[in-house]
Amino acid sequence: MSTFNERLAVAFQEAGDQVEIVSFSLQYPSFLFPGKSQFTNEPAPKGITIKSLINSVNPISWVRTGNYISNQKPDLVIFRYWLPFMGPALGTIARLIRRNRYSRILAVTDNVVPHEKRPGDVPFTKYFLSACHGFLTMSRAVQQDLQLFEPNKPNVYLPHPLYDNFGPAESKAEACAALQLDPNFNYLLFFGFIRSYKGLDLLLEAMAIPALQAIPALKLLIAGEFYDDAKPYLDLIKKYRLQDRLVLRTDFIPNAEVRHYFCAADLVVQPYKHATQSGVTQVAYHFDKPMVVTNVGGLSELVPHGEVGYVVEPQPREIAAAILDFYTSAKAEIFAQNISRYKKRFSWSRFVEAIYALSEKV
């Protein structure tokens, strides 16, 4: 999330705009946060002004933040909306900004209907969306969900831009050396926070299918922090005796290490059970890595089947069949060539231009 926001800020600066990011001092109460820590030791990005003002559960901070932004009278305020829990805080801030009768308020909506439903989802989402002037969605599925709440306000669909801020690609040998992996193995990569909807259990079941076990020197590299109870996944690993066929790196992955994981891998697998869009896809594109994605949400919009990877149903046998085809049909080089051409459409300048155009309609 922060990586996207910082990269978008740079894109606006490159277009000649003055930019400030207003961020969170606290996103979640500790008892609600699913990971190990919601704070980072990553160095602050250079050249971007960031103010950490918003406490998601402290209404006094909402008022202070709203008044602070309103008094500056920015031409454009862009919210990032991904979870109904944030609706009260962000909706209140947006309403306070609107009092200046000048600023235009847009929202980049990662999700409108959340992956995991909770009480309050609908009223919190309505409260936030009703305070905005227009919306940008990064998948057709979210654009359709938006129509249920705000059918009459301007909105535009544009795919998630390329994540090009994790450094240049490196050789597999260099990446494996950095991660202390044996470069003689073939590596599949599951990357990102581990949540139930992301389908890691489906991928583990796929790894147990005999056809994949027959692929020599194949390992699954799991890189990302558990945001769910780890026990069901560990039980599957034990059940199918996959311990020797996995590499578990389930701590938070710093930005500086991201390229090592993608460059060590032959194929990136996103076995999601449901989804909207995924930033993992755009990291894979940056490093010219082919993908297996499931036919849910907006994933298939970004990964043309048979050109840059595979689109399959979220079933272990279909996931396994795609992986088997990749290794037995020698498609890696063809996919990489197609990716290098296809990814050019995911530019940040194009994303910024779409936001400018949307702001003119509100």
C-alpha positions as CSV (number, residue, x, y, z in Angstrom):
1,M,0.0,0.0,0.0
2,S,2.7,2.5,1.0
3,T,4.8,1.5,-1.9
4,F,2.0,2.3,-4.3
5,N,1.3,5.7,-2.7
6,E,4.9,6.7,-2.7
7,R,5.4,5.7,-6.3
8,L,2.3,7.6,-7.3
9,A,3.6,10.7,-5.5
10,V,6.8,10.5,-7.5
11,A,4.8,10.2,-10.7
12,F,2.9,13.4,-9.9
13,Q,6.1,15.2,-9.0
14,E,7.5,14.1,-12.4
15,A,4.5,15.7,-14.0
16,G,5.3,19.0,-12.2
17,D,2.9,18.9,-9.3
18,Q,3.5,19.6,-5.6
19,V,2.7,16.6,-3.6
20,E,2.3,15.7,0.1
21,I,1.3,12.3,1.5
22,V,-0.8,12.4,4.7
23,S,-0.5,9.0,6.2
24,F,-1.4,7.0,9.4
25,S,0.1,7.3,12.8
26,L,-1.9,4.2,13.6
27,Q,-3.8,2.1,11.1
28,Y,-5.2,-0.7,13.3
29,P,-5.4,-1.3,17.1
30,S,-2.8,-3.9,17.9
31,F,-5.4,-6.6,18.7
32,L,-6.9,-6.2,15.2
33,F,-3.7,-6.2,13.3
34,P,-3.1,-9.7,11.7
35,G,0.7,-9.4,11.1
36,K,3.6,-9.1,13.4
37,S,4.0,-5.4,13.1
38,Q,2.2,-2.6,11.3
39,F,5.3,-0.4,11.5
40,T,8.3,-0.5,9.3
41,N,12.1,0.1,9.7
42,E,12.4,1.0,6.0
43,P,14.0,4.4,5.4
44,A,11.6,7.2,4.4
45,P,11.6,7.8,0.7
46,K,13.7,10.8,-0.4
47,G,12.1,13.8,-1.9
48,I,8.5,13.1,-0.7
49,T,6.9,15.0,2.2
50,I,5.0,12.6,4.4
51,K,3.0,13.6,7.5
52,S,1.7,10.8,9.7
53,L,-1.5,12.3,11.1
54,I,-4.4,9.8,11.0
55,N,-5.2,7.5,13.8
56,S,-8.0,5.2,12.5
57,V,-9.7,4.9,15.9
58,N,-9.3,8.4,17.2
59,P,-11.9,10.9,15.9
60,I,-9.9,13.8,17.2
61,S,-7.2,13.0,14.8
62,W,-9.7,12.8,11.9
63,V,-10.9,16.3,12.7
64,R,-7.3,17.6,12.9
65,T,-6.4,15.9,9.7
66,G,-9.4,17.1,7.8
67,N,-8.9,20.7,8.9
68,Y,-5.2,20.6,8.1
69,I,-5.8,19.4,4.5
70,S,-8.8,21.7,4.1
71,N,-6.9,24.8,5.1
72,Q,-4.2,24.1,2.5
73,K,-6.8,24.2,-0.3
74,P,-5.2,21.6,-2.5
75,D,-6.5,21.3,-6.0
76,L,-6.8,17.5,-5.7
77,V,-7.1,15.1,-2.8
78,I,-6.7,11.4,-3.6
79,F,-7.8,8.9,-1.0
80,R,-6.8,5.2,-1.1
81,Y,-9.7,3.0,0.0
82,W,-9.2,-0.7,0.6
83,L,-11.1,-1.7,3.7
84,P,-14.5,-0.6,5.2
85,F,-12.9,-0.3,8.7
86,M,-11.3,2.9,7.3
87,G,-14.6,4.3,6.1
88,P,-15.4,6.4,9.3
89,A,-12.0,8.0,9.5
90,L,-11.5,8.7,5.8
91,G,-15.2,9.6,5.2
92,T,-15.0,12.2,8.0
93,I,-11.7,13.6,6.7
94,A,-13.2,13.9,3.2
95,R,-16.2,15.8,4.5
96,L,-14.1,18.3,6.4
97,I,-12.0,18.9,3.3
98,R,-15.1,19.5,1.2
99,R,-16.0,22.4,3.4
100,N,-13.4,24.6,1.7
101,R,-15.6,24.3,-1.5
102,Y,-12.4,24.1,-3.6
103,S,-10.7,20.8,-3.4
104,R,-11.8,17.9,-5.7
105,I,-11.8,14.6,-3.9
106,L,-11.1,11.3,-5.7
107,A,-10.6,7.8,-4.4
108,V,-8.5,5.0,-5.8
109,T,-10.6,2.1,-4.7
110,D,-8.7,-1.2,-4.3
111,N,-11.8,-2.8,-3.0
112,V,-15.4,-1.7,-2.5
113,V,-16.8,-5.0,-1.4
114,P,-14.1,-6.5,0.9
115,H,-12.6,-10.0,0.6
116,E,-13.5,-10.9,4.1
117,K,-17.0,-9.6,5.2
118,R,-17.5,-8.1,8.6
119,P,-20.4,-6.2,10.4
120,G,-20.5,-2.6,9.3
121,D,-19.0,-3.1,5.9
122,V,-21.9,-1.6,4.0
123,P,-22.6,1.6,6.1
124,F,-18.9,2.3,6.5
125,T,-18.3,2.0,2.7
126,K,-21.4,4.2,1.9
127,Y,-20.2,6.8,4.4
128,F,-16.8,7.1,2.7
129,L,-17.9,6.8,-0.9
130,S,-20.6,9.4,-0.6
131,A,-18.0,12.0,0.5
132,C,-16.0,11.6,-2.8
133,H,-16.5,13.3,-6.1
134,G,-15.2,10.5,-8.3
135,F,-13.4,7.2,-8.4
136,L,-10.6,5.3,-10.1
137,T,-10.7,1.5,-10.0
138,M,-8.0,-0.9,-11.0
139,S,-10.2,-3.8,-12.0
140,R,-13.5,-4.2,-13.8
141,A,-14.8,-6.2,-10.8
142,V,-14.4,-3.3,-8.5
143,Q,-15.9,-0.9,-11.0
144,Q,-19.0,-3.1,-11.1
145,D,-19.1,-3.2,-7.3
146,L,-18.9,0.6,-7.2
147,Q,-22.1,0.8,-9.3
148,L,-23.9,-0.7,-6.3
149,F,-23.0,2.3,-4.2
150,E,-22.4,5.3,-6.4
151,P,-23.8,4.7,-9.9
152,N,-24.0,8.4,-10.8
153,K,-20.6,9.7,-10.0
154,P,-17.7,9.7,-12.5
155,N,-15.4,6.7,-12.4
156,V,-12.7,5.3,-14.6
157,Y,-11.0,1.9,-14.9
158,L,-7.3,1.7,-15.4
159,P,-5.0,-1.3,-14.6
160,H,-2.6,-1.2,-11.7
161,P,0.6,0.5,-12.9
162,L,3.9,-1.3,-13.0
163,Y,5.9,-1.7,-9.8
164,D,9.3,-0.5,-11.1
165,N,10.8,0.7,-7.8
166,F,12.3,-2.5,-6.5
167,G,15.5,-2.1,-8.4
168,P,16.8,-3.7,-11.6
169,A,16.6,-7.4,-12.3
170,E,19.6,-9.6,-11.5
171,S,20.6,-13.1,-12.5
172,K,19.1,-16.2,-10.9
173,A,22.6,-17.0,-9.6
174,E,22.9,-13.6,-7.9
175,A,19.4,-13.8,-6.5
176,C,19.9,-17.3,-5.1
177,A,23.2,-16.2,-3.5
178,A,21.5,-13.3,-1.8
179,L,18.8,-15.6,-0.4
180,Q,21.2,-18.4,0.3
181,L,19.3,-20.8,-2.0
182,D,20.6,-23.5,-4.2
183,P,20.6,-22.2,-7.8
184,N,20.3,-25.7,-9.2
185,F,16.6,-25.9,-8.1
186,N,13.6,-24.7,-10.1
187,Y,11.6,-22.3,-7.9
188,L,7.9,-21.4,-8.0
189,L,7.2,-18.2,-6.1
190,F,4.2,-17.4,-3.9
191,F,4.7,-13.8,-2.7
192,G,2.8,-11.5,-0.4
193,F,0.9,-11.5,2.9
194,I,-0.7,-14.9,3.5
195,R,-4.5,-14.6,3.8
196,S,-7.1,-17.3,3.2
197,Y,-8.5,-15.7,0.0
198,K,-5.0,-15.9,-1.6
199,G,-5.3,-19.7,-1.9
200,L,-1.9,-20.8,-0.6
201,D,-3.7,-24.0,0.5
202,L,-4.6,-24.7,-3.1
203,L,-1.0,-24.3,-4.2
204,L,0.2,-26.7,-1.4
205,E,-2.4,-29.3,-2.6
206,A,-1.2,-28.8,-6.2
207,M,2.4,-29.4,-5.0
208,A,1.3,-32.8,-3.7
209,I,0.0,-34.0,-7.1
210,P,2.3,-36.7,-8.5
211,A,2.8,-35.0,-11.9
212,L,4.5,-32.0,-10.1
213,Q,6.5,-34.3,-7.8
214,A,8.0,-35.8,-11.0
215,I,9.5,-32.5,-12.0
216,P,13.1,-32.7,-11.0
217,A,14.5,-30.2,-8.4
218,L,11.2,-28.2,-8.1
219,K,10.6,-26.2,-4.9
220,L,8.0,-23.7,-3.9
221,L,9.3,-20.5,-2.4
222,I,6.8,-18.9,0.0
223,A,7.7,-15.3,0.7
224,G,5.4,-13.3,3.0
225,E,4.1,-12.9,6.5
226,F,1.2,-15.0,7.8
227,Y,-1.9,-12.7,8.2
228,D,-3.9,-15.8,9.0
229,D,-3.4,-18.7,11.5
230,A,-0.4,-20.5,10.2
231,K,-1.5,-23.9,11.6
232,P,-3.8,-25.0,8.7
233,Y,-1.0,-24.4,6.2
234,L,1.6,-26.1,8.3
235,D,-0.8,-29.1,8.7
236,L,-1.1,-29.4,4.9
237,I,2.7,-29.3,4.6
238,K,3.0,-32.1,7.1
239,K,0.0,-34.1,5.6
240,Y,1.5,-34.1,2.1
241,R,5.2,-34.4,3.3
242,L,6.2,-31.2,1.5
243,Q,8.8,-30.1,3.9
244,D,11.7,-30.8,1.6
245,R,9.9,-29.2,-1.4
246,L,9.3,-25.8,0.2
247,V,11.3,-22.8,1.2
248,L,9.5,-20.8,3.9
249,R,10.4,-17.2,4.3
250,T,7.4,-16.0,6.3
251,D,8.7,-12.8,7.9
252,F,8.0,-9.4,6.5
253,I,10.0,-8.9,3.2
254,P,11.8,-5.6,3.0
255,N,11.6,-3.7,-0.2
256,A,15.3,-4.1,-0.8
257,E,14.9,-7.9,-0.9
258,V,11.9,-8.1,-3.2
259,R,13.9,-8.4,-6.4
260,H,15.9,-11.4,-5.0
261,Y,12.7,-13.4,-4.6
262,F,11.3,-12.6,-8.1
263,C,14.7,-13.1,-9.8
264,A,15.3,-16.4,-8.1
265,A,11.9,-17.7,-9.4
266,D,11.0,-19.3,-12.7
267,L,7.3,-18.8,-12.3
268,V,5.1,-16.6,-10.0
269,V,1.9,-18.3,-8.9
270,Q,-1.2,-16.4,-7.6
271,P,-3.7,-19.1,-6.7
272,Y,-6.3,-16.7,-5.4
273,K,-9.8,-17.9,-4.5
274,H,-11.2,-14.4,-5.0
275,A,-9.5,-11.1,-5.8
276,T,-9.9,-7.7,-7.3
277,Q,-6.4,-6.9,-8.6
278,S,-2.9,-7.7,-7.3
279,G,0.2,-5.7,-7.1
280,V,2.2,-8.9,-7.2
281,T,1.3,-9.2,-10.9
282,Q,2.9,-5.8,-11.6
283,V,6.1,-6.7,-9.7
284,A,6.3,-9.9,-11.8
285,Y,5.9,-7.9,-15.0
286,H,8.7,-5.6,-13.9
287,F,11.1,-8.5,-13.5
288,D,9.8,-10.2,-16.7
289,K,8.4,-13.2,-14.8
290,P,5.6,-15.4,-16.3
291,M,2.7,-16.1,-14.0
292,V,0.0,-18.6,-13.2
293,V,-3.1,-16.7,-11.9
294,T,-6.6,-17.9,-11.2
295,N,-9.7,-16.8,-13.1
296,V,-11.1,-14.6,-10.3
297,G,-11.7,-10.8,-10.0
298,G,-9.4,-8.8,-12.3
299,L,-6.4,-11.1,-12.4
300,S,-7.2,-12.4,-15.9
301,E,-7.5,-8.8,-17.2
302,L,-3.8,-8.4,-16.7
303,V,-2.4,-11.8,-17.6
304,P,-3.4,-12.9,-21.2
305,H,-3.6,-16.7,-21.1
306,G,-1.0,-18.4,-23.2
307,E,0.9,-15.1,-23.9
308,V,2.5,-14.1,-20.6
309,G,1.4,-17.0,-18.4
310,Y,-1.7,-19.1,-17.5
311,V,-5.2,-18.3,-16.3
312,V,-6.8,-21.3,-14.6
313,E,-9.7,-22.1,-12.3
314,P,-8.9,-22.0,-8.6
315,Q,-8.5,-25.8,-8.4
316,P,-5.3,-27.6,-7.4
317,R,-5.3,-29.9,-10.4
318,E,-5.6,-26.9,-12.8
319,I,-2.9,-25.0,-11.0
320,A,-0.6,-28.1,-11.2
321,A,-1.4,-28.6,-14.9
322,A,-0.3,-25.1,-15.7
323,I,3.0,-25.5,-13.8
324,L,3.6,-28.8,-15.5
325,D,3.0,-27.3,-18.9
326,F,5.4,-24.5,-18.2
327,Y,8.3,-26.8,-17.3
328,T,7.6,-29.4,-20.0
329,S,6.8,-27.1,-22.9
330,A,9.8,-24.7,-22.6
331,K,7.7,-21.6,-22.7
332,A,9.8,-19.4,-20.4
333,E,11.6,-17.5,-23.1
334,I,8.5,-16.9,-25.2
335,F,6.6,-15.7,-22.2
336,A,9.4,-13.3,-21.2
337,Q,9.6,-11.8,-24.6
338,N,5.8,-11.2,-24.6
339,I,6.0,-9.7,-21.1
340,S,8.6,-7.2,-22.1
341,R,6.2,-5.8,-24.8
342,Y,3.0,-6.1,-22.9
343,K,4.1,-4.4,-19.7
344,K,4.7,-1.1,-21.5
345,R,1.0,-0.3,-21.2
346,F,1.2,-0.1,-17.4
347,S,3.0,3.3,-17.1
348,W,2.6,5.6,-14.1
349,S,2.4,8.6,-16.4
350,R,-0.7,7.1,-18.0
351,F,-2.2,6.5,-14.6
352,V,-1.6,10.2,-13.6
353,E,-3.1,11.4,-16.9
354,A,-6.2,9.3,-16.1
355,I,-6.5,11.0,-12.7
356,Y,-6.2,14.4,-14.3
357,A,-8.9,13.5,-16.8
358,L,-11.2,12.2,-14.1
359,S,-10.7,15.3,-12.0
360,E,-12.0,17.5,-14.9
361,K,-15.3,15.6,-14.8
362,V,-16.1,16.2,-11.2
